[in-house]
Amino acid sequence: MGKDNFLKSLLSDKVNMTPKGFVAEQLSAAEFTECHELFFDQLLEISSSDISGIAGYGWLDEEGETEFATCREFLTETFSEKREGYWFNWREMFETTVLDRDFFEKYYKEMEDRIHYCEGQRYLVYNNAYFKNMITDGRAVLGFPDWSKCGIFDCLVDIANMDLNEPYFNIPELFTEYCKRRNIIIPDFKERFLCMAYYRGIDTLRWHASIDDECSCKSIVKSISELKERIYAL
């Protein structure tokens, strides 16, 4: 079974993999506020998928399998410099790019200290919830055409990805109010969100540093630096 067919077998009919509309990054902050429940509804619909037949954590390969036994293994191995491929010996970037060692290590530890909150939190996640990767009509339709980064781990990663993409859309703030209205209780929300947000934040920062995108790096550093105060204020 190909990966797309495998995913279709997991997802409910409410999740659209071939949507029609426009790229969601065209939405203004005000427009997103008007339709934000649609985004949260759909991401939680993805995370409600039955994954009882899948073990472990991490990205799903073409056979629908993960690589890691625990969340800690998955998150820490993401930043191993001995992994083959693009990130082999990536720590050399501290000397050759704008990636700051002290900043990275600080927020890696912030992530690491919170992993135990995410251990046992296993959901199907889109893991690509940037606005450029979602298609909408701004009212009732939202779709997800690119599943190349999907995996099994804490579902709050999708909310964290959205916030990293558009930190001025007040996404965790809106999500918190959304959960209150729907009587959705998310245990250890703040710590789990921060763990996932720091994971995605420093990983994305590393990527932009690797392509010498200094402007994006500055924006990501600012967003990461301000995040804890925002989340603890909720």
GIVENDA-V816711 format. One record per pair of residues at least 4 apart in sequence whose ideal C-beta (glycine too) atoms are under 7 Angstrom apart, sorted by the first residue. I is the first residue (numbers start at 1). J is the second residue. D is the distance in Angstrom with one decimal. If there is no record, write none. Layout:
BEGIN
I | J | D
I | J | D
END
This chain:
BEGIN
1 | 5 | 4.9
1 | 6 | 5.0
2 | 6 | 6.7
3 | 7 | 6.3
3 | 62 | 5.0
3 | 64 | 6.6
4 | 8 | 6.4
5 | 9 | 6.6
6 | 10 | 6.9
6 | 64 | 4.3
7 | 11 | 5.9
7 | 147 | 5.7
7 | 150 | 6.9
10 | 49 | 4.5
10 | 50 | 6.8
10 | 51 | 6.8
10 | 124 | 6.0
11 | 15 | 4.3
11 | 46 | 6.8
11 | 49 | 5.8
12 | 45 | 6.1
14 | 45 | 5.1
15 | 42 | 6.6
15 | 45 | 5.6
15 | 46 | 5.8
15 | 144 | 6.9
16 | 143 | 3.7
17 | 143 | 6.7
17 | 144 | 6.2
17 | 145 | 6.5
18 | 143 | 6.8
18 | 145 | 6.7
19 | 135 | 4.0
19 | 141 | 6.2
19 | 143 | 2.2
19 | 145 | 6.5
21 | 135 | 4.7
21 | 136 | 5.0
21 | 137 | 4.3
21 | 141 | 5.4
22 | 26 | 5.3
22 | 135 | 6.9
22 | 136 | 6.8
23 | 132 | 5.8
23 | 135 | 6.4
24 | 131 | 4.2
24 | 134 | 4.2
24 | 135 | 6.8
24 | 136 | 4.9
25 | 131 | 3.8
25 | 132 | 4.7
27 | 31 | 4.3
27 | 32 | 4.7
27 | 131 | 7.0
27 | 138 | 6.4
28 | 32 | 7.0
29 | 33 | 6.5
29 | 168 | 6.0
29 | 169 | 5.2
30 | 34 | 6.8
31 | 35 | 6.8
31 | 138 | 6.0
32 | 36 | 5.7
32 | 169 | 5.2
33 | 174 | 6.9
35 | 138 | 5.6
35 | 139 | 6.3
36 | 40 | 6.4
36 | 174 | 5.0
37 | 41 | 5.9
37 | 178 | 6.1
38 | 42 | 6.4
38 | 140 | 6.8
38 | 142 | 5.2
39 | 43 | 6.3
39 | 142 | 6.1
40 | 44 | 6.1
40 | 175 | 5.9
40 | 178 | 5.1
41 | 45 | 6.3
42 | 46 | 6.8
42 | 142 | 4.8
43 | 47 | 6.6
43 | 126 | 6.8
43 | 129 | 6.5
43 | 158 | 4.7
43 | 159 | 6.9
44 | 48 | 6.3
46 | 124 | 5.8
46 | 125 | 7.0
46 | 126 | 5.6
47 | 123 | 4.0
47 | 124 | 6.2
47 | 125 | 6.5
47 | 155 | 3.6
49 | 124 | 4.3
51 | 122 | 6.5
51 | 124 | 5.4
51 | 152 | 6.1
54 | 64 | 6.6
54 | 66 | 6.7
54 | 152 | 5.9
55 | 66 | 6.8
56 | 66 | 3.8
56 | 68 | 5.5
56 | 69 | 5.5
56 | 152 | 6.7
57 | 66 | 5.7
57 | 68 | 4.8
57 | 70 | 6.4
57 | 71 | 5.1
57 | 74 | 4.2
57 | 122 | 6.8
57 | 152 | 5.6
57 | 153 | 5.1
58 | 66 | 4.2
58 | 67 | 4.6
58 | 68 | 4.5
58 | 74 | 4.5
58 | 151 | 5.5
58 | 152 | 6.7
59 | 149 | 6.5
59 | 151 | 4.1
60 | 64 | 5.5
60 | 65 | 7.0
60 | 66 | 6.4
60 | 150 | 5.5
60 | 151 | 5.4
60 | 152 | 6.8
61 | 65 | 5.4
66 | 151 | 6.8
66 | 152 | 5.3
68 | 73 | 4.1
68 | 74 | 4.0
68 | 77 | 6.5
69 | 73 | 5.9
70 | 74 | 7.0
70 | 119 | 6.5
71 | 75 | 6.2
71 | 115 | 5.9
71 | 118 | 5.0
71 | 119 | 4.8
71 | 153 | 6.1
72 | 76 | 5.9
72 | 115 | 4.9
72 | 119 | 6.7
73 | 77 | 5.6
74 | 78 | 6.7
74 | 153 | 6.4
75 | 111 | 6.6
75 | 115 | 5.8
75 | 199 | 5.6
76 | 112 | 7.0
77 | 83 | 6.9
78 | 203 | 6.4
79 | 108 | 6.6
81 | 88 | 7.0
81 | 89 | 5.3
81 | 90 | 5.3
81 | 91 | 4.8
83 | 87 | 5.6
83 | 88 | 6.5
84 | 88 | 5.8
90 | 206 | 6.7
92 | 96 | 5.9
93 | 97 | 4.5
93 | 99 | 4.7
93 | 209 | 5.8
93 | 210 | 6.3
94 | 99 | 5.8
94 | 101 | 4.3
97 | 209 | 4.3
97 | 210 | 6.6
97 | 212 | 6.7
98 | 209 | 5.4
98 | 214 | 5.3
98 | 217 | 5.3
99 | 104 | 6.2
99 | 205 | 6.9
99 | 206 | 6.3
99 | 209 | 3.8
100 | 104 | 6.4
101 | 105 | 6.1
102 | 106 | 6.3
103 | 107 | 6.7
103 | 221 | 6.4
104 | 108 | 5.9
104 | 202 | 5.8
105 | 109 | 6.4
106 | 110 | 6.7
107 | 111 | 6.4
107 | 198 | 5.0
107 | 201 | 6.7
107 | 202 | 5.2
107 | 224 | 5.7
108 | 112 | 6.2
108 | 202 | 6.0
109 | 113 | 6.0
110 | 114 | 6.9
110 | 194 | 6.9
110 | 198 | 5.1
111 | 115 | 7.0
111 | 195 | 5.6
111 | 198 | 3.8
111 | 199 | 5.2
114 | 191 | 4.9
114 | 194 | 5.8
114 | 195 | 3.7
115 | 119 | 6.4
115 | 195 | 6.1
117 | 188 | 4.6
117 | 191 | 4.2
117 | 192 | 4.9
117 | 195 | 6.0
118 | 154 | 4.4
118 | 192 | 5.3
118 | 195 | 5.2
118 | 196 | 6.9
121 | 154 | 4.2
121 | 192 | 6.6
122 | 152 | 5.5
122 | 153 | 6.8
123 | 152 | 7.0
123 | 154 | 6.9
123 | 155 | 3.9
124 | 150 | 6.8
124 | 152 | 6.4
125 | 150 | 6.4
125 | 151 | 5.8
125 | 153 | 6.0
125 | 155 | 5.6
125 | 157 | 5.3
125 | 158 | 5.6
126 | 144 | 5.5
126 | 150 | 5.8
126 | 158 | 5.4
127 | 149 | 4.4
127 | 150 | 5.5
127 | 151 | 5.3
127 | 157 | 5.9
127 | 158 | 6.8
128 | 133 | 4.8
128 | 146 | 5.6
128 | 148 | 7.0
128 | 149 | 4.5
129 | 134 | 6.7
129 | 158 | 4.3
129 | 161 | 4.3
129 | 162 | 5.1
130 | 161 | 6.0
130 | 165 | 4.4
131 | 165 | 5.5
131 | 166 | 6.2
133 | 146 | 5.1
134 | 142 | 6.2
134 | 144 | 6.1
135 | 143 | 4.6
135 | 145 | 6.2
136 | 141 | 5.9
136 | 142 | 4.7
137 | 141 | 4.3
153 | 157 | 6.2
154 | 192 | 5.7
154 | 196 | 5.4
156 | 160 | 6.0
156 | 192 | 5.1
156 | 193 | 5.0
156 | 196 | 4.8
157 | 161 | 6.2
157 | 196 | 4.3
157 | 200 | 6.4
158 | 162 | 6.8
159 | 163 | 6.6
159 | 171 | 6.3
159 | 172 | 6.5
159 | 175 | 5.4
159 | 193 | 6.8
160 | 164 | 6.3
160 | 193 | 6.1
160 | 196 | 4.4
160 | 197 | 3.9
160 | 200 | 5.3
161 | 165 | 6.3
161 | 200 | 5.6
162 | 166 | 6.6
162 | 171 | 4.9
163 | 167 | 5.9
163 | 171 | 4.2
163 | 172 | 5.7
163 | 197 | 6.7
164 | 197 | 6.8
164 | 200 | 5.6
164 | 201 | 5.8
164 | 204 | 6.3
164 | 223 | 6.3
166 | 171 | 6.8
167 | 223 | 4.5
170 | 174 | 5.5
171 | 175 | 6.1
172 | 176 | 6.3
172 | 193 | 6.2
172 | 230 | 6.9
172 | 231 | 6.1
172 | 234 | 6.8
173 | 177 | 6.9
173 | 234 | 6.6
174 | 178 | 6.1
175 | 179 | 6.4
176 | 180 | 6.7
176 | 234 | 5.0
177 | 181 | 6.5
178 | 182 | 6.3
179 | 184 | 4.1
179 | 186 | 6.3
188 | 192 | 5.1
189 | 193 | 5.9
190 | 194 | 6.3
190 | 231 | 5.1
190 | 232 | 6.4
190 | 234 | 6.8
191 | 195 | 6.4
192 | 196 | 6.4
193 | 197 | 5.8
193 | 231 | 6.0
194 | 198 | 6.0
194 | 227 | 6.8
194 | 228 | 6.4
194 | 231 | 5.8
195 | 199 | 6.4
196 | 200 | 6.3
197 | 201 | 5.7
197 | 227 | 5.8
198 | 202 | 6.2
198 | 224 | 6.9
199 | 203 | 6.2
200 | 204 | 5.9
201 | 205 | 6.2
201 | 220 | 6.2
201 | 223 | 6.9
201 | 224 | 4.4
202 | 206 | 6.3
203 | 207 | 6.8
204 | 208 | 6.5
204 | 220 | 6.0
205 | 209 | 6.2
205 | 217 | 6.0
205 | 220 | 4.6
205 | 221 | 6.8
206 | 210 | 6.4
207 | 211 | 7.0
208 | 213 | 4.1
208 | 216 | 4.2
208 | 217 | 5.0
208 | 220 | 6.6
209 | 217 | 5.5
213 | 217 | 6.2
214 | 218 | 6.5
215 | 219 | 6.8
216 | 220 | 6.2
217 | 221 | 6.2
218 | 222 | 6.5
219 | 223 | 6.4
220 | 224 | 6.2
221 | 225 | 6.1
222 | 226 | 6.4
223 | 227 | 6.5
226 | 230 | 6.0
227 | 231 | 6.1
228 | 232 | 5.9
229 | 233 | 6.3
END
